[in-house]
Amino acid sequence: MVPIKSKNEKLKNHQCPCGSSRTFGQCCFNNSNKRLAFILFSGAYNIFNKQAKEAASSENSMWNVQKKHIAQFLSKSLKESGKHSNLKVAILGAGNCEDIPLNLIVQSFNKIDLIDIDIEAILAVKNRLPKEQQRKVRCIWRDLTGLYSDLVSEVLYYLENNRVNNAYEVLEKFYESPRVKKPLHSRYDLVISINTVSQLFYPSLLNCVQALQSLGKLPAQSIPLSNLLSIAQDISNEIIPVQHLNLLHSIVKTNGKVFHSTDRLEWGDSGYNIKSPVTDMVDSLEDLFNPDIQSLCKQKGYTITGSNTEAYYTELFSLDNHAQWLWHFSKDRVYLVEGFMLSPKQI
Ligand SMILES: C[S@@+](CC[C@H](N)C(=O)[O-])C[C@H]1O[C@@H](n2cnc3c(N)ncnc32)[C@H](O)[C@@H]1O
């Protein structure tokens, strides 16, 4: 494991993940709360991504199936939308690019920005490409929520000092009137965001809470802590997906396209040996495609963060193509995934 200190040193030269055009060393590094927020969250995702990479490395990995579905959908939509060479593409939450048909993208586009809070993962993806293709690729270390440098660093400061009620108040104030800094400013011909929106906020906050608990800085369980996690989940479910779609709209060119996919329903073990409630509603996995079951799940609130896409995108985008497929994520867990190819509306 790289010692935190030398890891910080390495990160100092990258452009700051808060989206200022300065380096991390000249910007958020100098504020210990902000630095902690970025390092913790980058580190948490680095661990998730390393585990995902390991799971993806076997030949019959479930990630290959997901990648195949995505490649089919993307190439069909790209064919329909005509010429696209010489153009610029952004891949948001690119991670290990395990579910992204990078070959197809590198062949079809001239400039590719890989964007993620886990800079190590995207640098490794770039380094794996042949030298002449590497020239086309830029790695951007960025927080796509625009929340870590202010909101999250404040929340972490309170949590570190066991002031859970103060942390709750910060989240509550944000939930009531969310204000978000725009994390990206370039414009792209194609913007890709694949199963990223559900990962943007809650999983990493939960991870930090668990880390602080294991360090003895937070109690194992308490009512204020459950309230905090519950409002963080509301932010993830209600605010993050809207903000993410706004981001997609703001960085796609007027004649560009957005490819957005989200996990909509989950079947099986949803972690910590807790069965997803959807499991009892279906006799066979094919039932997950049934519109009646889908709307019942929605009524009962069983959908996954970000799966509300169809409720939000119509204001900002028109739909070119849509597909649904099953992703056998692991032996015990299956997702119904939904892909959307969207054109921005002029608003
Ligand atoms: C489900 S993974 C996407 C999988 C990825 N496409 C792959 O093939 O490995 C979600 C990605 O979002 C990234 N992520 C999570 N929170 C983020 C944030 N606030 N800003 C930028 N990236 C974030 C994670 O590091 C992770 O790589």
The ligand as a Tripos MOL2 file, in Angstrom:
@<TRIPOS>MOLECULE
LIG
   27    29     1     0     0
SMALL
NO_CHARGES

@<TRIPOS>ATOM
      1 C1        -19.8060    1.8570  -11.1130 C.3       1 LIG1
      2 S1        -18.2840    2.6560  -11.3420 S.3       1 LIG1
      3 C2        -18.3220    2.8080  -13.0510 C.3       1 LIG1
      4 C3        -17.6280    1.6480  -13.5960 C.3       1 LIG1
      5 C4        -16.6000    2.0200  -14.6190 C.3       1 LIG1
      6 N1        -17.2600    2.5500  -15.7910 N.3       1 LIG1
      7 C5        -15.7610    0.8140  -14.9750 C.2       1 LIG1
      8 O1        -15.9640    0.2680  -16.0450 O.co2     1 LIG1
      9 O2        -14.9090    0.4600  -14.1640 O.co2     1 LIG1
     10 C6        -18.5200    4.3050  -10.8100 C.3       1 LIG1
     11 C7        -17.2940    5.1890  -10.9890 C.3       1 LIG1
     12 O3        -17.6450    6.4760  -10.4970 O.3       1 LIG1
     13 C8        -16.5330    7.0300   -9.8410 C.3       1 LIG1
     14 N2        -17.0120    8.0610   -8.9160 N.ar      1 LIG1
     15 C9        -17.7030    7.9150   -7.7760 C.ar      1 LIG1
     16 N3        -17.9570    9.1070   -7.2010 N.ar      1 LIG1
     17 C10       -17.4140   10.0390   -8.0220 C.ar      1 LIG1
     18 C11       -17.3750   11.4560   -7.9940 C.ar      1 LIG1
     19 N4        -17.9260   12.1670   -7.0220 N.pl3     1 LIG1
     20 N5        -16.7520   12.0960   -9.0010 N.ar      1 LIG1
     21 C12       -16.1800   11.3850  -10.0260 C.ar      1 LIG1
     22 N6        -16.2030   10.0370  -10.1090 N.ar      1 LIG1
     23 C13       -16.8220    9.3850   -9.1140 C.ar      1 LIG1
     24 C14       -15.8750    5.8460   -9.1580 C.3       1 LIG1
     25 O4        -14.5140    6.0820   -8.8680 O.3       1 LIG1
     26 C15       -16.0780    4.7400  -10.1920 C.3       1 LIG1
     27 O5        -14.9780    4.6420  -11.0500 O.3       1 LIG1
@<TRIPOS>BOND
     1     1     2 1
     2     2     3 1
     3     2    10 1
     4     3     4 1
     5     4     5 1
     6     5     6 1
     7     5     7 1
     8     7     8 2
     9     7     9 1
    10    10    11 1
    11    11    12 1
    12    11    26 1
    13    12    13 1
    14    13    14 1
    15    13    24 1
    16    14    15 ar
    17    14    23 ar
    18    15    16 ar
    19    16    17 ar
    20    17    18 ar
    21    17    23 ar
    22    18    19 1
    23    18    20 ar
    24    20    21 ar
    25    21    22 ar
    26    22    23 ar
    27    24    25 1
    28    24    26 1
    29    26    27 1
@<TRIPOS>SUBSTRUCTURE
     1 LIG1         1 GROUP 0 **** ****
